[in-house]
Amino acid sequence: MASKLSLSDLMKESERSLLQASQQRNSPEARAATWVTSDFHLLEIWRIRHEHLMQPVAQDVRRFGQPARLRAAGVLLAERSAFIDYLRTHEVPAPMRDRMLARLRSTVNSCRALLDEHQDYLLAVCSTVCVEHLLVHVGDSIGARMLQRYRALFIENFASTAVNLLAADGPSSMTRGQPAPAPEVRRLKRVLTDHPA
């Protein structure tokens, strides 16, 4: 494992990886990175949120603490971006999308909710790019691959349960990015978020 990274080091390495991602082509991650890095206001929002996400990583002094914290952050980001990933990959009809947004955002203004959700998605995807890069940087390429697998499984699980959650009665039957996880999703999440001593 590489030496412990300070908050400043984590942010510098994150910004470097975000700029590299923005120069790639034809992936959702590259498009998100390009969008965020080309908009000063959005880039500043990302910096603030990402720094907040990196603070516990920088403060962890345990031997394998930083990789463990990065994995846990990656899980949160995967869950945060699942809704837009679901919309993007499943061509959800607008009326169903609007009903889902009303449940997720507790609002009747679906246009504003979709814009807010999309901005949050862009920021989460950018931080995901950075977390995966940082995991490799600190010598945890296995963690980075597990995180990619978790993201794919979580989106599959989200897609398989989203319609059922939407149809369920009750005001809180669908919670933000948290469908009832399948056993494999739960197992992988446990592995990724287990914090070794």
C-alpha positions in Angstrom: 0.0 0.0 0.0 1.2 3.5 -0.8 1.8 6.0 2.0 -1.2 7.8 3.6 -2.6 10.6 1.5 -3.5 13.9 3.0 -6.8 15.7 2.1 -4.8 18.0 -0.2 -3.2 15.0 -1.9 -6.6 13.2 -2.3 -8.1 16.3 -3.8 -5.1 16.9 -6.2 -5.2 13.3 -7.3 -9.0 13.4 -7.7 -8.9 16.5 -9.8 -6.1 15.0 -12.0 -8.2 11.9 -12.6 -11.3 13.9 -13.3 -9.5 15.9 -16.0 -8.1 12.7 -17.5 -11.7 11.2 -17.5 -13.0 14.4 -19.3 -10.5 13.7 -22.1 -11.9 10.2 -22.8 -14.7 9.5 -25.2 -18.0 7.8 -25.4 -18.7 6.8 -21.8 -21.1 8.2 -19.2 -18.2 8.9 -16.9 -16.4 10.9 -19.6 -19.5 12.9 -20.4 -20.1 13.6 -16.8 -16.5 14.7 -16.2 -16.6 16.9 -19.3 -19.8 18.5 -18.2 -18.6 19.2 -14.7 -15.1 20.4 -15.6 -16.5 22.8 -18.2 -18.9 24.5 -15.8 -17.2 26.6 -13.2 -20.2 26.7 -10.8 -20.7 22.9 -11.1 -17.0 22.2 -10.6 -17.0 24.3 -7.4 -20.0 22.3 -6.1 -18.2 19.1 -7.0 -15.1 20.2 -5.2 -17.0 21.0 -2.0 -18.9 17.7 -2.0 -15.9 15.6 -3.0 -13.7 17.2 -0.3 -16.4 16.4 2.3 -16.4 12.8 1.0 -12.6 12.6 1.2 -12.2 14.0 4.8 -12.9 10.7 6.5 -10.4 9.0 4.1 -7.7 11.5 4.9 -8.3 11.2 8.7 -8.2 7.4 8.8 -4.9 6.3 10.3 -5.4 2.6 10.3 -3.1 0.4 8.2 -5.8 -0.3 5.6 -8.1 2.6 6.6 -7.8 4.7 3.5 -8.7 1.9 1.0 -11.6 0.8 3.3 -12.9 4.4 3.5 -12.6 4.8 -0.3 -14.5 1.6 -0.9 -17.3 2.7 1.5 -17.5 6.1 -0.3 -17.7 4.2 -3.6 -20.7 2.2 -2.4 -22.5 5.4 -1.3 -21.8 7.0 -4.7 -23.0 3.9 -6.6 -26.3 4.0 -4.7 -26.6 7.8 -5.3 -26.2 7.5 -9.0 -28.4 4.4 -9.5 -31.7 6.2 -10.3 -30.3 8.2 -13.3 -28.3 5.1 -14.4 -31.6 3.2 -14.3 -33.4 5.9 -16.3 -30.5 6.0 -18.8 -30.3 2.3 -19.4 -34.0 1.3 -19.3 -35.7 4.0 -21.4 -38.3 4.7 -18.7 -41.5 6.4 -20.0 -41.9 10.0 -18.8 -45.0 9.4 -16.7 -43.4 6.6 -14.8 -40.2 8.6 -14.4 -42.2 11.6 -13.0 -44.0 9.3 -10.5 -40.6 7.9 -9.4 -39.2 11.4 -9.1 -42.1 12.4 -7.0 -41.4 9.6 -4.6 -37.6 10.2 -4.5 -37.7 13.9 -4.2 -41.1 14.4 -2.5 -42.1 17.0 -5.0 -44.7 17.6 -7.7 -42.4 19.7 -9.9 -40.9 16.8 -11.9 -38.9 19.1 -14.2 -37.0 20.7 -11.3 -36.6 17.4 -9.6 -35.2 15.8 -12.8 -32.7 18.7 -13.1 -31.6 18.4 -9.5 -31.4 14.6 -9.7 -29.3 14.9 -12.9 -26.9 17.4 -11.3 -26.5 15.1 -8.3 -25.9 12.2 -10.7 -23.1 14.1 -12.5 -21.4 15.0 -9.3 -21.7 11.4 -8.0 -20.3 10.0 -11.2 -17.4 12.4 -11.1 -16.6 11.4 -7.6 -16.9 7.7 -8.5 -14.3 8.2 -11.2 -12.0 9.7 -8.6 -12.6 7.0 -6.0 -11.9 4.2 -8.4 -8.7 6.0 -9.5 -7.7 6.6 -5.8 -8.3 3.0 -4.9 -5.8 1.9 -7.6 -3.4 4.7 -6.5 -3.4 3.4 -2.9 -2.8 -0.1 -4.2 -6.3 -1.5 -4.0 -7.1 -2.4 -7.6 -9.1 -5.4 -6.4 -11.3 -2.9 -4.4 -11.8 -0.8 -7.5 -12.9 -3.8 -9.6 -15.2 -4.9 -6.7 -16.7 -1.5 -6.7 -17.4 -1.6 -10.4 -19.1 -4.9 -10.0 -21.2 -3.5 -7.1 -22.3 -0.6 -9.3 -23.4 -3.0 -12.0 -25.2 -5.3 -9.6 -26.9 -2.4 -7.8 -28.2 -0.9 -11.0 -29.5 -4.4 -12.0 -31.1 -4.7 -8.6 -32.6 -1.2 -8.8 -34.1 -2.0 -12.2 -35.6 -5.2 -11.1 -37.3 -3.7 -8.1 -38.1 -0.1 -9.2 -41.4 -0.9 -10.8 -42.6 -3.0 -7.8 -41.5 -0.3 -5.4 -43.4 2.3 -7.5 -46.6 0.3 -7.5 -46.5 -0.3 -3.7 -48.9 1.6 -1.6 -47.7 4.2 1.0 -45.9 7.5 0.8 -42.4 6.0 1.7 -42.5 2.8 -0.3 -39.6 4.0 -2.5 -36.6 5.5 -0.8 -33.7 7.3 -2.5 -31.6 4.7 -4.4 -32.4 2.0 -1.9 -34.4 -0.9 -3.4 -34.5 -4.1 -1.4 -31.1 -5.5 -2.2 -30.6 -8.9 -3.6 -28.4 -11.3 -1.6 -25.4 -10.9 -3.9 -25.7 -7.1 -3.6 -25.9 -7.2 0.2 -22.9 -9.6 0.4 -20.7 -7.4 -1.9 -21.8 -4.3 0.0 -20.7 -5.9 3.3 -17.3 -6.8 1.8 -16.8 -3.3 0.4 -17.9 -1.5 3.6 -16.2 -3.7 6.1 -13.6 -1.5 7.8 -10.6 -3.6 8.8 -8.6 -2.7 11.9 
